Structures are given as structure tokens and as C-alpha cells.
């Protein structure tokens, strides 16, 4: 966000940065794929919690307007809000949704993320108020993240158990169904070992079996900046997770 809106969150988009960014987005969507626009800021700007819903709405108005006619763009309000007032998280999400729709971007999905790192396993105890979000286009998806190590942070390649994947999604699945909502697992990963393999397979089977409320899942992460020692790297051809999990994840692609 700081590179896109320089100096203040309400600043006009930086022309050079936006042009480079939009070129990538438009290239992806021109190939028929979806591109998620995700300010990876944890509900913060320049390290400080965003307090003004009006300012946040201005940022989103500025960013969504150039993409309002691109139906393959998905708007993600912000990555992993955490350690914030829960009502503020709700209100920031709603401000973003309202601002995006106000630009005329009415055909795209919007991903809303919750507090406490948007964790699926804590969703019902932390983010229950998020059911109050409204979207006039009825294209709102709740993005949750779930890692399988002991504290759910994704910092360890050791999974808590071979069944932890499905177990950590169970309550969120019930919440989505009970409230008539849709969810997406925007981040998940497990280490390249047999225990995690079973846990990942269980997680993906759970998503598939509950496809009435889960629209999909995406591994975190890929890209050439991930080093060779990064156990979760899905960067082909030799990322550790790519080498270990690629054939497994392909079994869960749409249509499989």
C-alpha cells in the first residue's frame, strides 16, 4: 500500500508503480485466469493500524476504479488483519466493499479477511461478527488461512498430526453453512513429510466434500524470491513443496 499510495493512504496512485502492477494483472486476466489484488498490509499503513474507514475507502476507490470493468480481477480487502479491535476489522472490510462497489465494479468477487491472521481454526471465536458484512452484488467470499503446525503460524514444517488439516477447518465450515456464506482457503501449507502429506490430503478432501461453502484453496507460496531452503516453496521446478506436493495438489484441481 505504501508504494501504491505514497506518503498517505489517501494519495493518488503512484503512476509508475501502478503501471507496472496493472501490466501484470492485465497479462494474467487476458489469459483467462483470475488475479487477486491483495494489499499485503495486515490492516496497517506505514506500520500503524488503519483507524479511518473513510481513508481506507478512499484507497480502495482509487485502486478499484481502474479495474472496475475487468471481471477476472478479485479484490481482497487486506491480508491478515491481526491484533486489532474486532469492530474495526468489520468496519474496514465493509468500507472496502462499499467503496469497491461504488466505483461500478459490480461483477467481481471480493475477498474479506478477518482478525487473528484470518485463521480458519479461530474464525468462530474471533470473527463471528463478520457475518454482518453486506455486498449488494452478493459476490462476497470470506478468505481464511490455515497452517498445520502447532501454533498455526506456518513457520514450522512439522504438522501437529496427520488429521489436523480437516480438523482445523471443521468449525469454519459449520459457520459458513449456518450463515449462508462462502469461503476460500487463501493460504495453506504443510512440510514435505508423510505426516503433513496426510494432513494436507485431509484438508483438501474436506474442502472438496464441502464445496457448497468452500470455493477453493491455494497453497502459500511460490515465486523466485523464496529460497531453496524454504519448505513451503511451490516455485517450479525445484521448490521443496513443489517437488513433494505438485502431483497431489493436481488431483484436486477443478474438474478432477
N, C-alpha and C positions, 0 to 999 in steps of 0.2 A: 504493500500500500504506500509505503514511504517513497518508493521510486516512481509509482504511478501518479500520486498526488504529492508533489514536493512541498515541504515546509508546513503544510497544514492539510488536514484530511478533506477540507472543502475546496482545495485548489483545483483549478482546471487540470486535466490530464496532461502529463508531460508528453509533448508531441513525439519526440524521438523514441522514448521508451514505449509509448503506446503503439507507434507504427510498427516497431519490431515485434511487439507482443501480438498485435492483431494479425500480422502476417502469418504467424504460427497458427493461431486459432483458425483463420480462414483457410489455410492449407489443409488442416485436419478435417474441417467440416466439408470442404469441397470434395473430399474423398468419400463422403457419406458417413463419416464417423462423428460421434459426439465429442465435444470438447467442454470440459468443466472449467469455468472461470472461478478460481478459488483463492481469494485473498488469504494467504497463509499467515495470519497475524494473531491468532489466539485471542481475538476480541480487544486488541491493543493497537495503538498507533504511537510510534516512537517510544515504545516500551510502557506507555501508560494506558490503563484501561479506558476504553472509549465510553464516555459517560453521556454524550449528547446523541439522542436518537435522531435529532434534526440534522446534525453534521453527518452522521452515518448514512442517512437517507440521501443527502447531497452527494456523497461519494458514490453511492450506488446509482443514483440518477445519471451522474457523469459517465460511469463505467458501462452501464447497461444500454444507454442510448445508441451507441454505435453498432450494437449487436441486436437491436430490437427486431430486426427482420430475419435474423439467422435462426431458423428453428432447430438447428443442431447444437446450439450453444446451451449449456446448462449453467445456471447461476447458483453458486454456493456462497451463502452469506458471509461465512468466515470459518477458518479452520480451528477447531478445538478450543472453544471458549473454556476457560478454567479459572477457578478461584475468584469468581465474580458473584455479585448479587444475582440471585436467580430471576427475580423480576426484571432486572436489567437485561439479562440474556434473552428472555422472552421478548421484551420490547425492542431490542436491537434487531432481532430476527423479523419481527413484524414490520418495523420501519423499513428494512431492506426489501421485504416482499412488496409492500405498498409502493415504494419508490420505483422498483423494477417494473411492476405492472403499470405504473403511471407514465412510463416512457412509451407505452404502446407495445412493450414486449409481453405479449399475452399468450404466445403459443409454446413457450419454453418451460421445461421443468425448472423448479427452484429447489435446491437442497438447503434445508435448515439444520443447523448443528446445535448441540446442547452444551451445557456446562459439564464440568468434571471430565474434560477431554472427550466429550461426546461419547463416552463409553456405553456400549450396549448393556453390560452387566450391572451398571449402576443407574440405568436410564429410569427405571420406575420409581426409584427412591430419590433421585435428584431432579429429573426433568419432566415430572408428570405435568407441570403447568404448561408445557409446550403444546399440549393438545388444544390449547386455546388459540393457536395461530390460525389465521384465516387467509385464504387465497382465492380471489374472485375467479381465477382460471381453473381452480381445482387441479393444479398440477404440482402440488407441494409434496416433496419427498423428505422424510426425516433421515438424515445421514448419521449413522452411528459407526464407531470404530471398535474393534475388538482384537486385542492381543492375548496370547495364551500363556504367558509366563506368570509367575506367582503374583505380581502386583499389577498385571495387565498393562504394563508400560511399553512392552515391545522392545525392551533393552536387553533381554536375555534370550538366547536360543533354546533354553530349557523350558519345555511346556509343563504345566502343573500336572497334567495327566493325559491319558490317551483319549479321554472323553470330554475334556474341558471346553472344546470348541462349541459343541451343541449345547452344553450346559450353560455357558455364559450368554447364549442368545435366547434362551427359553423364556425368560420373563419379559424381554423386549418384544418377542413375538406375540405373546399374550396381550401386551399393551397395545401394540399396533392393531391387532384384530379387534380388541374390545372397543377401541376408539375410532375404528373405521379409517385407519391411516395406512400409508405405505412407507416402507423403509428401504434403505440401501446400506449395505455394509461397505463404507467408503474406504476403510483400511482394515486389513488383517494380515497376519503373517505368523509363521512358525519356523523353528530352526530346522536345518537339514538333518533330521534324525527320525528314527522309526516312531517314537512316541508322538512327536509333533505331526508326522505324516498321518497317523490315525486321528489325531485331534483335528487337523485341517480337513480331512475327508469327512469327519463327522459334522464339522461346521458347514461345509458345502452341501452335504446331504440335507442338513436341517434347512438351509436356505431354499434348496430345491423343493423339499417337501412342503414348504410353507410359502410357495410362490404367489399365493393370493395376497400376501402382505410384504414379502421381500422381493424387490425388483432386480436384485443382483448383488454382486460383491466384487471388490477389486483389491488385488494384492498391493501391499506397500513394501518396496517401491522399486522403480527402475530408473535408469539414467546413468550416463557415463561418469558422473561425479561420485557415485558410490564406489568405494574402494574394493579391491579383491577380497579383503578380509571381512566385508560386510555380509553377515549370514543371510540377511533378508533380500539381498540384491537380486532383482529379476532381470538384470541387464544381459541380453544375449551377446555373445554365445556362451560366456563362461561365468556369469554371476552365480554365486553359490545356490541361491534359491531357484534360479532359472534351471540350472543343471539338475537339481533334485526334484523340483515340483512341476516343471513345464508339462510333462505328459499327463500328470494327474489333473492339473487345472484344465487342460484341454477337454477332459471328459465332461466338464460342467459348463462348457460354452453353450450359448443359446442354440437350441435345436438338437442338442446331444441327448 
